[in-house]
Amino acid sequence: MRHEGAAKQLWGTKFIPFHVPQIDEEEIRSVVETLRSGWLTTGIKAKQFEEDFARYVGAGHAVAVNSCTAALHLALEAVGIHEGDEVIVPTMTFTASAEVVIYLKAKPVLVDCASDTLNIDTDQIERAVTPRTKAIIPVHFGGQPCDMDRILEIARRRHLFVIEDAAHSLPAKYRGQTVGTIGDITCFSFSATKTITTGEGGMATTDNREWAARMRMMSLHGISHDAWKRYAKEGSWFYEVLRPGFKYNLTDIGAAIGIEQLKKCDGFAAARMRIAAAYNEAFAETPEIQRPICAPDVQHAWHLYVIQLQLERLRITRDEFIEALKERGIGTSVHFIPLHLHPYYRNTFGYAPDDFPNATEAYRRIISLPIYPGMTEADIDRVIQAVRDVVQASRNP
Ligand SMILES: Cc1ncc(COP(=O)(O)O)c(C=O)c1O
């Protein structure tokens, strides 16, 4: 606790959490209105949220579900992934991106990340393709779109589906094209820490009518079209089970929040962009901190601001750096513990740390700093000062 005394003196006690969702009166009113309406589960609010979302990203169809994990599962099921197939997934991601492959008894095949963007290393995708490979799941790490031209080119040539994990990337663009309209199906997350939230929730977008219909049906037990209306005046008690589906539908309570959040999405994005710019400027002259790079041809959603510590220049580890920031009242996180380092993936697929050296090495260095619209200028300055102070206190002589 070598920084503790100084921290208390310098920073007082106000803690800046890693994330705080931006919930205003509009969301609260919308939820209360829904609660008073007597219709809590999937209904007109979920429908409206789907329509608003499809329009916002410019996709033909949007299917609202209760998580991004659900959206990814439904997307893989809709394109026909099944037992024995292989699906390419970056190791630098959350387990959701890969576990959905396992739900379908297929095999996730991990690929390393590029050491700068931490996005999937496209040079290594092709080496992972086998005759069993059916799809690629690019994850737009932190909100920065992957090199989609290259990924789509490989996918077309090798006849693979592209299911984008866009949990971090609303709103984002790749070479002028909005994420949500690029791959075969794109999956978004509205869990509490994401760029917009419904508490928990997700959305799958696609231009393919059949896949959209399939996902919609499978999201509600595989029962016939518009089954959610069966308790409404215009609905009917009659339904038929067409497939063994899942229970993935989004509630109207969640959608009521999502509709209001989506209206503010551009404003939220601008706020995050400003914070990223402030951090970029502040750490420009701090060689101990490697800043996240942003490709010139993308619009970054800045869901995460991930620094990489230049550990050779510091006397402390990443974990100690995080503790020192906490002592100064700054909450942080780590995105991600690469999948190949987790016991399940190690033991099941035999992965070792050296299999993906870029991700293994990045993992030792990464810290996600707070970045969300509710941060004040003073909060941003506090984070900057705390990072500088820890660097100062732990710099190699
Ligand atoms: C990259 C990535 N994919 C998928 C998910 C899963 O999202 P959800 O919690 O909405 O299922 C997350 C959640 O943090 C994530 O970070």
The ligand as an ORCA input file, in Angstrom:
! r2SCAN-3c Opt
* xyz 0 1
  C     -17.287     -8.830    -26.593
  C     -18.538     -9.258    -25.886
  N     -19.377    -10.080    -26.512
  C     -20.528    -10.482    -25.933
  C     -20.873    -10.063    -24.676
  C     -22.132    -10.571    -24.055
  O     -23.078     -9.560    -23.925
  P     -24.378     -9.823    -23.053
  O     -24.004     -9.643    -21.621
  O     -25.370     -8.808    -23.526
  O     -24.843    -11.227    -23.330
  C     -20.027     -9.200    -23.983
  C     -20.390     -8.743    -22.644
  O     -19.699     -8.045    -21.963
  C     -18.828     -8.786    -24.598
  O     -17.958     -7.963    -23.975
*
